[in-house]
Amino acid sequence: MSEASAGKPRTLPTTCCVVGGGPAGMMLGYLLARAGVDVVVLEKHADFLRDFRGDTIHPSTLQVMEELGLLQDLLKRPHSKAPRLQVQIGDQSLTLADFTFLPPQRAFIALMPQWDFLDFLADAGKRYPGFHLIMKANVSDLIEEGGRVVGVRAITADGPLDVRARLVVGCDGRHSTVRDKARLEVEDIGAPIDVLWMRISRLPSDPGFGGRIAPGSFFAVLDRGDYFQLAYVIAKGDAERIKQAGLPAFRQMVATALPFLASRVDELKSWDDVKLLTVRIDRLRTWYRPGLLCIGDAAHAMSPVGGVGINLAIQDAVATANLLWKPLKQGTLTEADLARVQKRREFPTRVTQGLQVQAQKRVIQPVLRSTQPLAPPWALRLFDRVPVLQRIPARLVGVGVRPEHVHSPEASAASR
Ligand SMILES: Cc1cc2nc3c(=O)[nH]c(=O)nc-3n(C[C@H](O)[C@H](O)[C@H](O)COP(=O)(O)OP(=O)(O)OC[C@H]3O[C@@H](n4cnc5c(N)ncnc54)[C@H](O)[C@@H]3O)c2cc1C
């Protein structure tokens, strides 16, 4: 009988164990392996398929991909481009952000299914011998010795597995097991909204990407080629009331808010076609402990407002690799190195979450409470009339606060 089938965990030694193969984990795994650090990425699902997750690749991420020499190949995968963000309030259409002032190769938001992006990173990682991605590996606990995290315990398709590492990085998202098990304190910032996601087919004559605001309703409409991905923003806890009012009433509401879809709302055949995602905004007070660090949503869960969560996760990964590749490779990693990662990334996190909270309070909540026809606020009208101003939201959403550049090197084949 093998050790695994007898229930005794196999042990896999590595330098860095990354928990979670989302945007933060896959990018960190890729960058560390590229720099010649041995890394094991553990992902609990069998594949990257997720419906209704963040699918927006912003100019900051396009820039990172360009710096890595991967952008051209990435953009060969199916995607659509949004060079501007538009919002329709009542019957007025306004341009809020315009990315076209950025260098042409990244002057847009690329709408690409998240699984395509993650598959791409998984493929790109294979060229480095130190990149080990294990799917269907569900991390259930940390291994601690003398007050220090020295690895994780996972349940895999081949039985229990202990991965022992100099550093464990929790990239396991907003319901992070790693941060729970590490007993890191979470500051709950709160989000007054939830989102109902659905898809309805798209015709070539339909309008494209943007926000649609009417009294009591706020939709984000994402053009996904032959279908629309629709995000219907609701007041927190309202999903049950909406369901009780019945599917015909819900379809009617969608048809009224988005008249160009009126003839297709019957595609919502049951509540199974409408997925509730509970929104939360929180962040860790301290992102690390000896032997352990959290980044991405595991360190700071993001609201979908602005669609910036993936990009912040990627920026965290780039900064982590920049700061830690060397001490990891040389075996000199200390808690001070981990503190440097938090110091670098906490400011952009706070600013971005602060903007999301303000957008929720000042824009989304008043819209959801309104019953009278809405007029666009003066600030939005000004942005629409003075195109140069559209660069400000474009920069905030597309590039973000303190954008990161790749400084971790690509190790030569001989030194990997
Ligand atoms: C409704 C909604 C819509 C959003 N829309 C957008 C958008 O349009 N654009 C945008 O940029 N952001 C969006 N976001 C935010 C974005 O999805 C996240 O901020 C981003 O995915 C965070 O990346 P991450 O890698 O930190 O975590 P995640 O993407 O959550 O990845 C975590 C990974 O860890 C794995 N995992 C979890 N637990 C374990 C475990 N115990 N063992 C092993 N693996 C584990 C998960 O399977 C997952 O693959 C949205 C968020 C929500 C809730």
The ligand as a Gaussian input file, in Angstrom:
#p B3LYP/6-31G(d) Opt

LIG

0 1
 C      -19.101000      39.844000      -8.130000
 C      -17.696000      40.246000      -8.391000
 C      -17.372000      40.787000      -9.630000
 C      -16.089000      41.237000      -9.874000
 N      -15.787000      41.802000     -11.079000
 C      -14.529000      42.227000     -11.312000
 C      -14.137000      42.766000     -12.578000
 O      -14.956000      42.886000     -13.496000
 N      -12.838000      43.127000     -12.749000
 C      -11.922000      42.994000     -11.745000
 O      -10.742000      43.345000     -11.962000
 N      -12.255000      42.477000     -10.557000
 C      -13.527000      42.074000     -10.316000
 N      -13.853000      41.532000      -9.107000
 C      -12.828000      41.342000      -8.107000
 C      -11.884000      40.214000      -8.539000
 O      -12.595000      39.053000      -8.946000
 C      -10.939000      39.879000      -7.391000
 O      -10.502000      41.058000      -6.762000
 C       -9.710000      39.117000      -7.932000
 O      -10.129000      37.932000      -8.595000
 C       -8.767000      38.780000      -6.804000
 O       -7.758000      37.907000      -7.270000
 P       -7.050000      36.909000      -6.273000
 O       -6.100000      36.122000      -7.094000
 O       -6.554000      37.650000      -5.097000
 O       -8.223000      35.969000      -5.717000
 P       -9.254000      35.037000      -6.479000
 O       -9.478000      35.474000      -7.863000
 O      -10.430000      34.907000      -5.584000
 O       -8.506000      33.630000      -6.568000
 C       -8.347000      32.813000      -5.448000
 C       -8.032000      31.409000      -5.923000
 O       -7.721000      30.604000      -4.790000
 C       -8.377000      29.366000      -4.900000
 N       -8.562000      28.850000      -3.544000
 C       -9.406000      29.322000      -2.586000
 N       -9.276000      28.621000      -1.459000
 C       -8.318000      27.677000      -1.697000
 C       -7.749000      26.647000      -0.898000
 N       -8.130000      26.443000       0.366000
 N       -6.796000      25.853000      -1.459000
 C       -6.396000      26.060000      -2.738000
 N       -6.922000      27.008000      -3.534000
 C       -7.852000      27.833000      -3.008000
 C       -9.676000      29.691000      -5.618000
 O      -10.226000      28.551000      -6.235000
 C       -9.224000      30.748000      -6.608000
 O       -8.802000      30.178000      -7.816000
 C      -15.127000      41.095000      -8.857000
 C      -15.449000      40.525000      -7.626000
 C      -16.733000      40.109000      -7.391000
 C      -17.077000      39.520000      -6.061000

